[in-house]
Amino acid sequence: MTTRENVAEHDPPTEQGEARSWDAIAVSFAGRIAQLAQHRRGDLAELRRMDPEAPNAAVFWRLLAEEDLLCHGSAVERKWALVLHGIALMTPTNVGDGDARTAHNGYMPVGRALFLGREVQPASGFYSETRLNRLLTAREEMLRTLLARMFRMLAAGSVSFNWREMARFIFNDGYDEVAAEEARRRIARAYYQAERHNASASIDQDN
């Protein structure tokens, strides 16, 4: 299990010697994986095929080593594997030459992305309310399983969202319950705000 002590002790330093947050590193990984989509598609394919519960892709270990993230134990490694697997799945590959798009969209809350998908005004939630409820009540291994399925669904719909927020959701599960609950509530708020806005827009169009 991830403990408060080992996370606090081993947060990787920046060039200025200050601790660099793991959610910031996740966003950085999104940019680097987008470059894999342009120049090293074999590595991208490995991350997409990788089982996050038993990570074995060389590129996974290489990326963690480059950020000094190999000193936290297998539980944290599985969470990083899920993050990198999800980013790889959601990274577009059908873009023009030299145009690397990432899975990260800092302006798109996770919950809003789950409701809208790629639609401006969907008829219903892209990610159904039933799925959302299951996701937000799941913990530990079941949560990781549901997230891996969700990432594939979002990838099929070419959906991007804020990976800083998603990383916090993943890393706080089983570690900091207060922060984990706030992450769940943040997703729920954004989802239902998007639903309400969508319903209001539909009413305005009908009038």
N, C-alpha and C positions, 0 to 999 in steps of 0.2 A: 504494500500500500504506500502511496505517496505520503510523506510526512511533512509537516511544516518545517521541521528542522532541516531536512536535506534539500528542500527547495530553496529555503532562505540562504543556506550555506553555499550552494553551488550555482546560483544564478550566474550566467556567464558575464564577464566584464566587457565593457565597451573599450574603445581605444582610449577614452578618458579615464578609465578605471572604475566607472560607475556600472552598477548592475543593469543589465539589459533585460527587459521583461520578455517572458516567453511569448506573449501575444504579439509583441513587436517582431520577434524572430519569426513567428508564423507568417506574418505579412511579408517579411523579407524572403522567406522560402517561396511564397507565391510568385514573387518576381523572378526568382531563380528557376523555378519549375516552368514558368512561361518561356524562358530561354531554352530549356530542354525541348519544349515543343517545337522550337524553331531549328535547333541545331543537333540535338541528341535524342531523337525520338525513341531509340531503344531504351534509354534510361527512363523516359516518361512511361513507356509501356510497362516496364518492370514495376514502377510505383503503382500503376493502375491495377496490375495483376496481383500485387502483393496482398497477402492475408495480414491485416493489421494485428491479429492476435498472435501471429508467428512470423514477424517480419524477417525476410531473408534476402531482400534485394541489396546488392552491393551499393547502389546509389543511395539507398536509405542510410546505411551505416556511414557512408562518406559524408553526406550532408550533416548528420548529427556530429560527426567528428570535427567538421569544420567550424561548428559553433560550440565545441566543447560540451556536448550534451550527453556524453557516454558514461557519466559517473553517477547516475541517479537510480539505476536498477531497472528491472524488467517491466515493472508496472508503468513507470513513466515512459519507457521506450515504446510500449504498446500504445500509449496515448499519442506520442509523436508519430508513430506509424499510422494511426488513424488520421491525424492532421495531414500528413504528407500524402496519404492515399486519397483523401478527399480532395485536396487541392489539385492533385494530378488528374483525378477524374473530371473535375470541373474546369480544368484549363482548356480553352478552345484550341483546336489544331487547324481548323478550316479558316485561317486568316491569311491575308496577303503576305507576300515575301517581305521580311523585315518588320512586320507589324505584329509584335508579341503582345497578346492580350492575356491578362492574368485572371485567376479565379476570384481575386479580391476586388470588391467594390466598397470602399469606405463609406459611401453615401447610401448604401442599401442595408438597412437593418435585416437581421436574419428572419425575423418573423414576417416582415413585409414581403421579403423575397419568397417565403413559403406560401403566402397567400396569392401573390400576383403571378409568380412564375415569370414569364416573359411578356405577359399581357398587361396593357394599361388598365383595362377594365374587364376582368374575367367574369364569366357567368357564375363561377363558384371558385372556392379556393383551389389553387394548383395542388397544394399539399393539403389533403382533407383534414377537417376538424378531428375526425377519429384518429388519424395518424398522428396529428399534433398532440392529442391527449395521451396517446401511448408513449410518444417520445418524451413528453415532459414528466411523466410518472415513472419512466424507466431509470434504472441505476446501473452503474458498473458495466458488466459484460453485456447485459441486454441493451443498455443505452448505446454502447459501441456498435452492437449489431444493427440496431435501428438507424444509427447515424450513417453507417456504411451503405445501407440500402437507400437512405435519403440522398446521399451524395450522388449515387448512380441515377436516381430519378431526376435530380436537378441538372446533372450533366446532360442527360438526354434532352432536357428542355433548354439547354444553353443558359442556365441561370447562374448569376454570380451574386455574392453578398459580402458582408463585412467579416473577413476571416479573423480579425482581432477579437470580435465578439464571440465567434464560434470557438476559437482557441480557449478563451476564458471559460466557456461553457464546458468544454471537454476536460480541461485541466483541474477545474474546481470540483468536479464530480468525485466523490469519495475522499476529498481532501479538506475542503472548506465548505461546510454545508450552508453557511449564511451566504457566502458568495455564489454558491451553486444555485441556491433558491432565487437569488436576485437575477442570475442569468436566465433561469427558467421564466421568471416573471417578465423580464425584458422581452423575451421572444414572444410570450403570450400577448403582451401589450401591443407590440408592433403588428402582430397578426390580426388582432381584432380591431385595431385602429384602421388597418388597411381594409378589412371587411366593411366597417362602418362607412368609411370614405367611399368605397365602391358602391354601397347601397345608396348613399346620398346622391352620388353622381347619376345613378340609374334613374332615381326619382326625378331629378332635375331634367333629364333628357325626355322623360315621359310627359312632363308638364308643358 
